[in-house]
Every structure is written in C-alpha cells, then in structure tokens.
Amino acid sequence: MAEDITDSSSPDTTNPTINITQTALDEKIAATVKDAIKDIKGKLDNAYSSRDELQIKVAGFEDKQRQEEIDKLKADGKNKEAFEAELAEEKRKTFEAEEASRVKDKKIEVLSRDNELRNVLSELDFKNSKASESAFNEISSNLVKDEDGNWVHKSSSADISTYVEAFATEEDNDYLFNVKTSSGSGGDPSTQSSSNVSDKSLSSMSQEEVLNKVRLGKLKRGGHK
C-alpha cells in the first residue's frame, strides 16, 4: 500500500472558508466591530435617557416635598421658619438655574472653539483622519481665551490660525502630514527655505516671533493648501 505523502502545509483550495482573503477577513472583522459598537451605543443612549428621566422625576418629587414642608410650617404658625425655608428654596433654585446656564454657556464656548480649530486644520494636508484628530486634541488642550474673548495659545498668545501654521512646521509633527514631492532635482530655494524648521520650540516663542515667522514665509508648509 502506497504511503500518503500529501503536503499538509499546502493551502486547501476546496474550502472557501480557509481561502478567504486577508482583505475580506479585515472587512468582516471591521463590520462585526462596527455592529457591536452600534449596539453598545444604542444601549448607552437608552440608559442615559432613562437616567435623565429619573433625575427629572426625583427633582420634581423633592420640590413637591419641600413645598409641603413649608406649607406645614405655615399651618403650624411657624411663620419665621417657613420664611427661612422659602428663602433657602429660592436661593437653591437660583443657584441651580445659574449653574445650568453656566454649563450650557461652557458647552457653546467649547463647540465654538472646536469649530474654529477644525476649520483651520481642514486647510492642512494630513496623512489621515487619525493624524488630524491627534493634532486637534493637542492644540485644543492648549487654547485659552484672552481678555478680548478670543481663543489663543496659552504659551505664545498666538491666535488659532497663526498657531496652527506654526504647529505644522515643527519637526516633531512631520509624521502627521503628507510630504510634498519635489517637481525637480534642483529644488526651489523658496520651497527649501519655507520648509526649514527653527530649532527654537514653538511653545517658547512670543506672539511677535510667531507672527514674524509668518511674515518671513517660514511658517508655510508644503502640505498647506
């Protein structure tokens, strides 16, 4: 009887499951993960909605309970205690209203900052969305409002547009951007000059220094549109 010498390491061409391409496998995994995340997000949204509804009901119950306590004090002839309780209740409501307004204003403020920053970043030639998001997170975390209510970098006081231009020229950030290919072997001196990066850290520059670099054309990156 002849010995079976079939090479077990050879791919099984009869089984379509084994022969699935890496690309198809990656797409299937990505689709599965996406569906799972979507399901989790839906459950979280429902949980948050239920929580918010419960908080509203609890707040309404507590308001009613406090008012009943005040009414009881008045019925018992304890007018001073009732007045103090009413005063405390008004202060509480005023504080909560002011706090809610502050939180709302803060959200609007952050949204305004994010929108302005994303608009400026959209003019740069990032390698991918992950690189763009990385730049957004790093820059946004260093922005503060000046006395005039404008968003500026906390170290250099440069406005968003100016700081983003400077950020794009820092050598440490080169990995975030696509490299502009040269059209000739000789190279354009002006292009070479504009791609030079100062050894001085951007965060240590004054606003005047940053603006001066802009005027000199040293903050124009090849990938900038």
SULHURA-V708500 format. One record per helix or strand of 3 or more residues. SS is the DSSP state (h for helix, s for strand). FROM is the first residue (numbers start at 0). TO is the last residue. If there is no record, write none. Layout:
<<SS | FROM | TO> <SS | FROM | TO>>
This chain:
<<h | 21 | 74> <h | 78 | 120> <h | 128 | 139> <s | 142 | 144> <s | 150 | 152> <h | 159 | 166> <h | 170 | 175> <h | 188 | 194> <h | 201 | 203> <h | 206 | 214>>
